Structures are given as structure tokens and as C-alpha cells.
């Protein structure tokens, strides 16, 4: 039983605490060794992959350095934030997440995960087939079987 607990604790440290500490080190680095926006963004995405003790700094990083790839990460992390009634107050951590979402999407869909979940489903849906893609698939399928002119003569 102790072995299972040690493995679970190690997995939690690797998946949750390690990315959190990495982001904190990056933010504390002197200006001469400052991380690039892409490095900060990747570190923030890693922090938000699983529910952790404090996503505040990751939300602040994505508010300033987020891009389109940050939108699904932010919406997914809303799932772990407390529900906010329409006329209620919210922790600043959740406000930073929502500010980043509103900035990156130019939309204000609401204050809770349920309000933003349809956009997440829309973003994760496979793209509709286009004529170009269908044509490429047909050409590949035709290339896989020999044409009439390429068949060897029968004897």
C-alpha cells in the first residue's frame, strides 16, 4: 500500500507541482535571463494541464502572453474554478482566467465553465472536410490502385 501511495505522490508531484515550480522560477529570473513569451506560455499551459494548488500566475502569464493555443487550456481550467453566480463576486484567480479568455477570443460568454464549454467543443471538433481535402483523398485512393493503362497485359 505504501508503494502505491509513493507512486501516486510522485506522479502528482511530476504532473502538478513540478510545472508550477518551473513557472515560478521563470517568473523570478532576472531580466537578463528572462524567458521568452513562448516559453512562459508553454510553462503556463503545463501548470494548467491538471488542477493544482494555485493557477494564479499561469492565468496572469496567459493574460499577457497567451495566444490561440491558450484558449482551450483556459476553458478547461475553468472547470476547476468555483461556480460564480451571475451577480456574485469571484476570486481574482478566476477573474484573470476570464480576462484572458475575453482578450483572446474577443467574446464574453459568461463567468463559468458551462458558459464557455460550447466554444471548447467547437474548437476541438474536427474540421469539416473541404473540397481540397476530399480531392487529395481521392487522388491518394486512385494512386493506390493501378489505372487501366498501367495494368500488365494478361497472357
Backbone bond lengths (Angstrom), bond angles and torsions (degrees), N, CA, C in turn:
res aa  C-N    CA-C-N  psi(-1)  N-CA   C-N-CA  omega(-1)  CA-C   N-CA-C  phi
1 X - - - 1.444 - - 1.526 110.50 -
2 X 1.334 116.24 -38.93 1.458 119.91 179.73 1.526 110.95 -65.43
3 X 1.318 116.86 -32.31 1.468 121.03 179.18 1.528 110.04 -66.13
4 X 1.327 115.99 -42.77 1.466 120.48 178.89 1.517 110.42 -63.36
5 X 1.327 116.86 -42.53 1.465 120.69 178.57 1.526 110.75 -63.43
6 X 1.325 117.40 -39.73 1.466 120.73 179.12 1.521 111.03 -66.38
7 X 1.306 117.37 -40.71 1.469 120.71 178.56 1.525 110.15 -65.73
8 X 1.329 117.08 -44.35 1.466 120.67 179.08 1.524 110.92 -63.20
9 X 1.320 116.72 -42.16 1.466 120.01 178.14 1.512 111.93 -64.13
10 X 1.328 116.92 -40.37 1.460 120.78 177.55 1.517 111.84 -64.83
11 X 1.334 116.74 -41.04 1.467 120.35 178.27 1.527 110.61 -64.55
12 X 1.334 117.13 -40.38 1.462 120.55 179.01 1.526 110.22 -65.37
13 X 1.321 116.81 -42.35 1.467 119.54 178.09 1.529 109.82 -61.05
14 X 1.342 117.15 -46.86 1.461 121.74 -176.71 1.528 111.29 -63.95
15 X 1.335 117.64 -41.55 1.460 121.33 -174.60 1.524 113.44 -85.00
16 X 1.335 117.84 -29.49 1.464 120.07 -171.81 1.534 112.32 -113.39
17 X 1.311 117.58 -56.24 1.466 119.90 -173.52 1.523 113.25 -75.25
18 X 1.315 117.84 -38.43 1.457 120.78 -178.18 1.537 111.81 -60.37
19 X 1.361 119.36 -48.11 1.466 118.35 176.86 1.532 112.73 -62.96
20 X 1.329 116.78 -35.47 1.470 120.46 178.92 1.530 110.33 -62.44
21 X 1.316 117.18 -45.87 1.472 121.20 -179.87 1.524 111.07 -66.84
22 X 1.330 116.93 -37.07 1.468 120.40 178.56 1.527 110.30 -62.01
23 X 1.335 117.18 -45.00 1.464 120.64 178.67 1.519 110.77 -63.14
24 X 1.322 117.70 -42.20 1.467 120.59 179.27 1.522 111.41 -62.34
25 X 1.344 117.55 -40.05 1.478 120.30 177.00 1.524 110.93 -64.53
26 X 1.316 116.70 -39.91 1.461 120.23 179.89 1.529 111.07 -64.60
27 X 1.322 116.44 -40.32 1.463 120.06 -179.11 1.521 112.08 -72.37
28 X 1.335 117.15 -27.00 1.465 121.06 -178.86 1.523 112.62 -87.69
29 X 1.321 117.94 -6.96 1.468 120.86 -177.37 1.521 110.40 -65.73
30 X 1.336 117.18 146.74 1.461 119.96 176.83 1.527 110.35 -63.21
31 X 1.316 116.22 158.78 1.463 122.08 -176.29 1.530 112.17 -56.45
32 X 1.321 118.08 -33.02 1.462 121.29 -178.60 1.527 111.30 -66.59
33 X 1.326 117.22 -28.11 1.461 121.05 -179.56 1.525 111.16 -112.60
34 X 1.310 117.23 24.03 1.464 121.07 -175.87 1.527 110.95 -64.89
35 X 1.304 114.88 144.58 1.462 121.15 179.08 1.525 109.68 -75.61
36 X 1.303 116.03 153.38 1.461 120.98 177.44 1.531 109.08 -73.67
37 X 1.329 116.97 161.05 1.474 118.89 176.68 1.529 112.36 -56.64
38 X 1.321 117.96 -37.35 1.470 120.54 179.49 1.531 110.95 -65.60
39 X 1.331 117.21 -40.49 1.467 120.45 178.41 1.524 110.74 -66.00
40 X 1.335 116.55 -41.79 1.465 119.84 177.64 1.525 110.82 -63.84
41 X 1.319 116.07 -42.73 1.462 120.79 179.59 1.536 110.69 -61.34
42 X 1.323 117.02 -45.14 1.469 120.18 178.69 1.524 111.43 -62.52
43 X 1.323 116.40 -40.43 1.469 120.15 178.64 1.530 110.72 -65.66
44 X 1.328 117.21 -40.04 1.469 120.65 178.26 1.524 110.34 -65.38
45 X 1.325 117.48 -40.67 1.467 120.32 177.23 1.529 110.44 -60.34
46 X 1.331 116.99 -40.76 1.464 120.76 179.63 1.533 110.86 -64.40
47 X 1.327 117.00 -39.14 1.469 120.54 179.11 1.528 110.32 -63.82
48 X 1.319 116.78 -38.22 1.460 120.68 -174.20 1.525 113.62 -87.51
49 X 1.314 117.31 0.63 1.470 120.64 -179.32 1.525 111.21 -63.48
50 X 1.326 117.60 -35.83 1.461 123.13 179.76 1.521 108.07 -129.17
51 X 1.345 117.86 155.39 1.466 118.65 176.66 1.521 110.03 -65.50
52 X 1.308 116.48 125.87 1.451 121.12 -177.87 1.506 111.37 -121.98
53 X 1.326 116.10 -178.15 1.461 119.82 -175.79 1.524 113.47 -68.28
54 X 1.338 119.00 -34.37 1.459 119.85 -177.02 1.528 110.81 -155.80
55 X 1.332 117.44 98.42 1.463 120.26 -179.85 1.534 113.79 -84.19
56 X 1.322 118.11 5.83 1.461 122.51 -174.30 1.523 112.68 -50.76
57 X 1.341 118.06 -54.36 1.461 121.02 -176.25 1.524 111.84 -63.25
58 X 1.330 117.07 -35.70 1.468 120.18 178.68 1.529 110.46 -64.94
59 X 1.328 117.51 -40.51 1.463 120.15 177.58 1.526 111.07 -64.79
60 X 1.329 117.26 -40.54 1.465 120.79 179.32 1.530 110.57 -64.48
61 X 1.336 116.44 -40.45 1.469 119.84 177.76 1.527 110.12 -61.82
62 X 1.331 117.20 -44.32 1.462 119.61 -178.41 1.519 112.22 -71.90
63 X 1.311 116.89 -23.79 1.461 119.41 174.48 1.525 110.37 -65.33
64 X 1.325 116.72 -36.40 1.466 119.58 -179.07 1.529 113.11 -95.32
65 X 1.331 118.68 -33.35 1.466 121.39 -172.93 1.525 113.83 -121.07
66 X 1.318 118.19 10.63 1.454 120.38 -178.87 1.520 112.24 -71.89
67 X 1.324 115.39 159.21 1.461 121.51 175.26 1.525 107.66 -139.60
68 X 1.322 117.30 -167.84 1.462 120.75 -176.62 1.526 112.26 -58.92
69 X 1.330 117.54 -31.74 1.466 119.48 179.48 1.533 112.07 -69.54
70 X 1.314 117.21 -14.99 1.463 121.35 -179.40 1.523 112.68 -82.48
71 X 1.320 117.89 -20.65 1.465 120.64 -175.09 1.527 112.02 -60.96
72 X 1.340 120.72 -51.22 1.476 118.40 178.03 1.527 113.29 -61.72
73 X 1.326 116.71 -34.18 1.469 120.83 178.76 1.527 109.78 -65.10
74 X 1.319 116.86 -44.44 1.463 120.92 180.00 1.527 111.63 -65.81
75 X 1.327 116.75 -43.63 1.465 119.14 179.38 1.529 110.15 -63.50
76 X 1.324 116.72 -43.21 1.463 119.54 178.13 1.512 112.83 -61.02
77 X 1.329 116.58 -36.96 1.467 119.19 -179.13 1.524 112.14 -74.32
78 X 1.315 118.07 -18.57 1.470 119.99 174.96 1.528 111.13 -62.89
79 X 1.319 116.41 -26.15 1.469 121.19 -179.67 1.523 110.84 -57.77
80 X 1.322 117.79 -30.28 1.463 121.74 -175.53 1.526 112.41 -95.86
81 X 1.309 117.19 1.37 1.460 120.24 178.67 1.521 109.45 -92.09
82 X 1.332 117.90 150.28 1.467 119.67 -177.94 1.528 111.26 -64.91
83 X 1.326 115.33 146.59 1.464 121.42 178.65 1.531 109.36 -64.64
84 X 1.301 116.24 139.05 1.459 121.42 -179.85 1.523 109.12 -117.45
85 X 1.336 118.32 120.64 1.465 119.57 174.86 1.530 109.75 -63.81
86 X 1.326 116.43 156.87 1.468 120.13 -175.09 1.526 112.76 -59.10
87 X 1.311 117.98 -30.28 1.471 120.04 -179.96 1.526 112.24 -109.58
88 X 1.344 117.08 15.11 1.463 120.45 -176.40 1.515 113.04 -99.02
89 X 1.306 114.82 170.62 1.467 120.08 177.39 1.524 108.92 -92.46
90 X 1.335 115.21 164.54 1.458 120.40 -178.94 1.511 109.29 -138.22
91 X 1.340 117.22 158.05 1.462 120.25 175.89 1.538 109.68 -65.87
92 X 1.315 115.92 153.13 1.468 119.52 -178.50 1.523 111.25 -63.29
93 X 1.329 117.80 -27.87 1.462 120.86 178.86 1.519 109.88 -59.28
94 X 1.328 116.80 -48.81 1.461 120.58 179.74 1.527 110.43 -67.22
95 X 1.320 117.41 -35.60 1.474 120.49 178.21 1.521 110.74 -62.18
96 X 1.342 117.89 -39.24 1.470 120.25 177.31 1.523 110.90 -63.97
97 X 1.319 117.04 -40.48 1.462 121.53 178.27 1.528 110.08 -61.07
98 X 1.321 116.56 -48.52 1.460 120.66 -179.76 1.526 111.75 -65.80
99 X 1.332 117.07 -38.38 1.472 119.93 176.78 1.523 110.82 -60.97
100 X 1.331 116.56 -42.10 1.466 120.28 178.96 1.528 110.35 -64.87
101 X 1.329 117.25 -42.85 1.468 120.07 178.58 1.522 111.20 -62.16
102 X 1.310 116.49 -44.63 1.472 119.99 -179.32 1.521 111.37 -65.00
103 X 1.314 116.58 -37.55 1.465 120.43 179.18 1.535 110.81 -67.95
104 X 1.322 116.95 -44.52 1.459 120.81 -175.24 1.526 113.67 -75.90
105 X 1.335 117.37 -29.38 1.468 120.28 -177.40 1.519 113.32 -103.35
106 X 1.322 117.14 -13.90 1.472 122.21 -174.55 1.537 110.25 57.23
107 X 1.326 116.00 33.71 1.462 122.36 178.18 1.522 108.91 -132.95
108 X 1.329 115.33 154.13 1.459 121.27 172.55 1.522 107.33 -127.56
109 X 1.314 115.83 92.09 1.460 120.78 -174.50 1.520 113.23 -91.36
110 X 1.316 118.41 -9.91 1.454 120.76 179.87 1.510 111.39 140.87
111 X 1.334 115.13 -168.90 1.462 121.15 -174.61 1.518 114.84 -111.14
112 X 1.329 118.59 2.09 1.457 120.42 -173.84 1.523 111.68 -133.52
113 X 1.319 114.72 164.84 1.461 120.80 -178.35 1.527 111.36 -56.62
114 X 1.317 117.41 -43.51 1.464 121.05 -179.22 1.520 113.07 -58.74
115 X 1.308 116.97 -29.37 1.466 120.61 178.49 1.527 111.52 -73.02
116 X 1.329 116.75 -33.17 1.470 122.18 -175.82 1.523 112.77 -97.39
117 X 1.335 118.82 -14.65 1.464 121.68 -176.41 1.529 113.52 -57.62
118 X 1.352 119.88 -39.15 1.470 117.77 177.56 1.537 112.82 -59.26
119 X 1.319 117.34 -35.98 1.464 119.73 177.34 1.521 110.15 -66.79
120 X 1.334 117.83 -38.44 1.468 120.83 177.16 1.527 110.41 -61.80
121 X 1.335 117.10 -43.10 1.472 120.17 177.85 1.527 110.24 -63.86
122 X 1.321 116.51 -38.73 1.465 120.94 178.61 1.529 110.90 -64.30
123 X 1.325 116.73 -41.50 1.467 120.72 -179.15 1.520 112.29 -71.47
124 X 1.329 117.44 -30.31 1.464 119.83 -176.82 1.524 112.50 -93.90
125 X 1.337 117.86 -2.09 1.467 120.47 177.91 1.520 109.25 -71.05
126 X 1.326 116.43 143.90 1.460 117.86 177.95 1.529 109.70 -65.26
127 X 1.312 117.16 146.32 1.457 118.71 -178.80 1.527 111.15 -65.78
128 X 1.308 115.52 147.00 1.461 119.98 178.20 1.523 109.14 -67.15
129 X 1.312 117.07 144.38 1.470 118.47 -179.05 1.530 110.76 -64.58
130 X 1.286 116.09 139.33 1.461 121.33 177.87 1.518 108.05 -106.94
131 X 1.305 115.53 163.39 1.459 119.19 178.80 1.518 111.13 -59.91
132 X 1.331 117.37 -38.12 1.463 120.71 179.81 1.523 110.59 -62.78
133 X 1.345 116.71 -44.04 1.459 120.56 -179.23 1.527 110.85 -67.94
134 X 1.338 117.11 -39.96 1.469 120.07 178.37 1.522 109.89 -64.57
135 X 1.340 116.59 -41.50 1.460 120.21 178.19 1.518 111.55 -62.39
136 X 1.324 117.58 -41.06 1.467 120.94 178.72 1.523 110.41 -64.45
137 X 1.319 117.39 -39.34 1.462 120.09 178.83 1.526 110.62 -65.51
138 X 1.332 116.51 -40.18 1.471 119.80 178.50 1.521 111.15 -65.41
139 X 1.333 117.19 -41.77 1.467 120.10 178.51 1.524 110.85 -62.76
140 X 1.348 116.67 -40.57 1.468 119.24 177.64 1.519 110.67 -64.30
141 X 1.322 117.06 -41.28 1.461 120.56 -179.66 1.530 110.53 -65.84
142 X 1.327 116.38 -39.95 1.461 119.35 177.88 1.517 111.17 -68.21
143 X 1.324 117.28 -33.96 1.458 121.07 179.07 1.513 112.39 -70.51
144 X 1.308 117.58 -21.86 1.453 121.36 -177.85 1.527 112.06 -75.91
145 X 1.320 117.79 -28.85 1.469 119.10 178.85 1.530 108.68 -111.97
146 X 1.295 118.02 144.03 1.459 120.08 -177.26 1.516 111.50 -68.39
147 X 1.326 115.99 144.36 1.457 120.49 177.10 1.525 108.44 -78.20
148 X 1.327 116.40 170.93 1.460 121.59 -177.25 1.516 110.63 -60.37
149 X 1.335 117.64 -39.80 1.455 120.71 -177.17 1.525 112.59 -72.18
150 X 1.351 118.01 -19.89 1.452 120.81 -177.10 1.525 112.45 -94.02
151 X 1.320 118.52 -7.71 1.462 120.49 -177.98 1.529 108.88 -70.55
152 X 1.322 116.38 139.53 1.464 118.90 178.98 1.545 110.01 -68.83
153 X 1.316 115.71 146.41 1.471 118.06 179.92 1.522 109.60 -65.60
154 X 1.326 115.72 142.15 1.472 119.47 178.09 1.503 109.82 -84.23
155 X 1.308 116.84 145.23 1.460 120.77 -177.66 1.494 112.06 -112.70
